[in-house]
């Protein structure tokens, strides 16, 4: 009787050990397959290239640039505080650039311009850039290049009796991409009315 119990226990231990090896083999093979086979979803890396999900790793696919450029900027609001009788007006600046352009994009692809639905804009605001060390004033359509710093200055003091500010919504657009827009609002406050 004692021998049969030992055989049963020994057989049970052997079965547990065999089951453990089988489980490790299955688990290991599954993880090895995950490492050896790339994911089928696209993953963007820091260089801007995209993994196409191909299972053939012998030749790299090369960088793929997004076909959906976007506009990015450093601020969405410019505020000028002016006072009655002031003669030297404040200056500020903003930047807007196109992100996601292919390498070697031409000047037209990098061209931006400012639109505004308020026809009074040129009477209130001066725009300029610094190009090759010289100040270059912008006039409608206020064209500039991606990443350039756009300087702006107030030209007048609001003479509003019921309100103390004036707002110009600037919509920055890309010449080569009609659907791209970036909004910068210029607000002029008359401090004497606050």
C-alpha positions in Angstrom: 0.0 0.0 0.0 2.8 2.4 0.9 4.5 1.8 -2.5 1.3 2.5 -4.4 0.8 5.8 -2.6 4.5 6.8 -3.4 3.9 5.9 -7.0 0.7 8.0 -7.1 2.5 11.0 -5.5 5.5 10.6 -7.8 3.2 10.4 -10.8 1.4 13.5 -9.7 4.6 15.5 -9.2 5.8 14.4 -12.7 2.5 15.5 -14.2 2.7 18.9 -12.5 6.3 19.4 -13.7 5.4 18.4 -17.3 2.4 20.8 -17.2 4.7 23.6 -16.0 7.1 23.0 -18.9 4.2 22.9 -21.4 2.8 26.2 -20.0 6.2 27.9 -20.0 6.7 26.7 -23.6 3.4 28.1 -24.8 3.9 31.4 -22.9 7.4 31.7 -24.2 6.5 31.0 -27.8 3.6 33.5 -27.6 6.0 36.3 -26.3 8.7 35.3 -28.8 6.1 35.7 -31.6 5.2 39.2 -30.3 8.9 40.3 -30.3 9.6 38.8 -33.8 6.4 40.1 -35.5 5.9 43.9 -35.7 2.5 45.3 -34.7 0.0 45.9 -37.5 -0.8 49.4 -36.3 1.2 52.4 -37.4 3.4 54.0 -34.8 5.1 57.4 -35.2 8.6 57.8 -33.9 10.4 61.0 -32.8 11.9 61.6 -36.2 8.4 61.9 -37.8 8.6 58.7 -39.7 5.8 56.2 -39.5 6.0 52.4 -39.2 3.9 51.0 -42.0 3.2 47.7 -40.1 4.9 45.5 -42.8 6.2 42.2 -41.6 9.2 42.3 -43.9 12.0 43.9 -41.8 14.7 43.3 -44.4 14.4 46.7 -46.0 13.3 49.9 -44.1 10.3 51.7 -45.5 12.0 55.1 -45.0 10.4 58.2 -43.6 6.8 58.8 -44.4 5.6 62.4 -43.8 2.1 63.1 -42.7 -0.2 64.3 -45.5 -2.0 66.5 -42.9 0.2 69.5 -42.0 -1.0 71.7 -39.1 -0.4 75.2 -37.9 1.1 75.8 -34.5 1.8 79.1 -32.7 3.3 80.5 -29.6 0.3 82.5 -28.5 -3.4 83.0 -29.2 -3.8 86.5 -27.7 -2.0 89.8 -27.9 -3.1 92.6 -25.5 -2.3 96.3 -25.8 -3.0 98.6 -22.8 -3.1 102.2 -23.8 -4.1 105.4 -22.1 -5.7 108.6 -23.3 -3.0 111.0 -24.6 -0.4 108.3 -25.1 1.9 108.8 -28.1 4.3 105.9 -27.9 2.3 102.7 -28.5 3.1 99.2 -27.2 4.6 96.5 -29.4 4.2 92.7 -29.1 4.9 89.7 -31.3 3.7 86.2 -32.2 4.9 83.3 -34.3 3.0 80.8 -36.4 4.5 77.8 -38.2 3.5 74.9 -40.4 4.3 71.5 -38.8 4.4 68.3 -40.8 5.8 69.6 -44.1 7.9 67.2 -46.2 11.7 67.7 -46.3 12.6 70.1 -49.1 9.2 71.8 -49.1 9.2 74.9 -51.4 8.6 78.5 -50.3 5.0 78.4 -51.4 4.3 75.5 -49.0 5.8 77.6 -46.2 3.9 80.8 -47.0 1.3 82.1 -44.6 -0.9 85.2 -44.5 -3.2 87.0 -42.0 -6.9 87.6 -42.7 -9.4 89.5 -40.5 -13.1 90.2 -41.0 -12.7 93.7 -39.6 -11.8 96.1 -42.4 -10.5 98.6 -39.8 -7.5 96.4 -39.1 -5.0 98.5 -41.1 -6.1 101.7 -39.4 -5.4 100.2 -35.9 -2.5 97.7 -36.2 1.0 97.8 -37.8 2.6 94.5 -38.7 6.2 93.8 -39.6 9.0 91.2 -39.7 12.7 91.5 -39.6 14.3 90.1 -42.7 18.0 90.2 -43.3 18.4 92.6 -40.5 15.9 95.2 -41.9 12.3 95.9 -40.8 9.8 94.9 -43.4 6.2 96.2 -43.0 3.4 93.9 -44.0 0.4 95.1 -45.8 -2.8 93.1 -46.8 -2.7 90.2 -47.3 0.0 90.4 -44.6 2.1 87.5 -46.2 4.9 85.9 -44.2 6.8 82.7 -43.9 6.3 79.8 -41.5 8.1 80.4 -38.2 8.8 84.1 -38.8 8.3 86.4 -35.9 5.4 88.8 -36.6 5.7 92.1 -34.7 2.6 94.2 -34.2 1.9 97.6 -32.7 -1.2 99.5 -31.8 -1.7 102.7 -33.8 -4.7 104.3 -32.0 -6.4 104.7 -28.6 -9.9 103.3 -28.4 -12.4 106.2 -28.1 -15.3 104.0 -27.0 -17.8 105.4 -24.4 -19.6 102.2 -23.7 -16.8 99.7 -23.9 -13.1 99.8 -23.0 -11.6 97.4 -25.5 -11.5 96.7 -29.2 -10.8 93.2 -30.6 -9.3 92.0 -33.9 -9.6 88.3 -34.6 -6.6 87.4 -36.9 -7.0 84.2 -38.8 -3.7 82.9 -40.0 -3.9 80.7 -43.1 -1.5 78.7 -45.2 -1.3 79.7 -48.9 -0.9 76.0 -50.0 -3.4 74.4 -47.6 -6.9 76.1 -47.6 -8.2 74.2 -44.6 -5.4 75.2 -42.2 -6.2 78.1 -39.8 -4.7 79.5 -36.5 -6.4 82.2 -34.5 -4.6 85.1 -32.7 -6.8 87.8 -31.1 -5.5 91.3 -30.7 -7.3 93.2 -27.9 -6.8 96.9 -27.3 -7.7 98.2 -23.9 -8.2 101.8 -23.1 -6.9 102.0 -19.5 -8.7 105.2 -18.8 -12.1 103.4 -19.3 -11.2 100.5 -17.0 
